[in-house]
Amino acid sequence: MHGPSADASASAGQRELTLQEKRVLIAAISPSLRDPGAAKYRWSKISDVGDGAVNYCAMVTAKSPYAAYDGLQAYIAETKVVGGRVTSAVIGLIAGGKDISIVRTMCRKYNLDPEAAT
């Protein structure tokens, strides 16, 4: 049988973001940062399951409006995929410091891991 299985769809079907898709995510994340031009992004792969709403988790090293969150921060965003590409994104949550675990927990609900970002 050659049909997709639940295990195969969870581990397969991921791809790297294009430069334009990274720009879409940066535009969504930047308002949550102090000095967004100095931010250093670590990118995860994104699910390649087709068009619609796709959750995405990754990391950014940046200054936060909240000093306790400065440095490495995890985020979850909901992206809109049209024609197989991310066309828009809305940040769901971004947090660093002791609250980074909240984002990690949210990401795990979608089988995503911001720690996989490189």
C-alpha positions as a printed Julia matrix, in Angstrom:
118×3 Matrix{Float64}:
  0.0    0.0    0.0
  1.47   3.37  -1.02
 -0.91   5.82   0.71
  0.42   8.21   3.35
  0.36   7.1    6.95
  0.05   9.29  10.02
  3.69   8.57  10.91
  4.91   9.44   7.42
  3.02  12.73   7.32
  4.43  13.74  10.71
  8.05  13.12   9.71
  7.95  13.85   5.98
  6.66  16.77   4.01
  8.83  19.51   5.45
 10.83  22.03   3.48
 13.1   25.01   3.94
 11.56  28.47   3.83
 12.28  30.64   0.81
 13.88  34.07   1.27
 10.52  35.74   0.57
  8.78  33.54   3.16
 11.42  34.49   5.74
 10.7   38.16   4.97
  6.97  37.56   5.61
  7.78  36.02   9.01
 10.27  38.77   9.9
  7.58  41.38   9.15
  5.2   39.57  11.52
  7.79  39.21  14.31
  9.53  42.6   14.1
  6.81  44.61  15.92
  7.38  42.34  18.97
 11.09  43.23  19.15
 13.17  46.2   20.23
 15.76  46.97  17.55
 14.41  44.4   15.03
 17.24  45.19  12.6
 19.72  43.57  14.99
 17.71  40.35  15.42
 19.34  37.04  14.51
 16.86  34.46  13.24
 17.15  30.68  13.46
 14.84  29.03  10.92
 12.96  25.74  11.16
 11.52  23.8    8.29
  7.84  24.32   7.55
  5.2   21.71   6.87
  4.62  21.2    3.17
  1.08  19.89   3.47
 -0.61  22.29   1.09
 -2.52  25.54   1.23
 -4.3   26.94   4.27
 -3.28  27.81   7.82
  0.05  26.28   8.84
  1.63  26.72  12.28
  5.34  27.51  12.41
  7.78  27.56  15.36
 11.37  28.82  15.45
 13.78  31.01  17.42
 15.17  34.53  17.31
 17.91  36.19  19.33
 16.82  39.76  19.91
 16.0   42.51  22.36
 12.47  42.3   23.69
 10.33  45.19  24.91
 10.53  43.22  28.2
 14.14  43.05  29.45
 13.61  39.63  31.06
 12.99  38.22  27.54
 16.13  39.68  25.91
 18.29  37.13  24.11
 17.05  33.83  22.73
 13.29  33.77  22.24
 10.97  31.11  20.87
  7.92  32.0   18.83
  4.88  30.39  17.26
  3.21  31.94  14.25
  0.22  31.03  12.15
  1.09  31.34   8.49
 -1.23  31.46   5.51
 -0.02  29.3    2.65
 -1.31  29.99  -0.86
  0.08  28.26  -3.94
  2.46  26.3   -1.72
  4.13  29.44  -0.31
  3.72  31.48   2.89
  1.91  34.69   1.93
  1.19  36.11   5.4
  1.87  35.38   9.05
  0.55  36.4   12.44
  2.64  35.95  15.56
  0.84  33.84  18.14
  3.3   34.13  21.01
  6.93  35.08  21.47
  8.76  34.67  24.76
 12.22  34.26  26.18
 13.69  33.82  29.61
 11.77  31.51  31.92
  8.65  31.84  29.74
 10.28  30.24  26.7
  8.9   26.93  27.98
  5.34  28.2   27.38
  6.08  28.6   23.67
  7.81  25.22  23.5
  4.71  23.6   25.03
  2.42  25.32  22.52
  4.65  24.21  19.64
  4.64  20.59  20.84
  0.84  20.54  20.5
  1.41  20.87  16.74
  4.38  18.44  16.65
  6.7   21.42  16.15
  9.98  22.12  17.91
 11.52  25.6   17.92
 14.77  24.0   19.1
 15.08  22.42  15.63
 15.74  25.89  14.19
 19.21  26.48  12.78
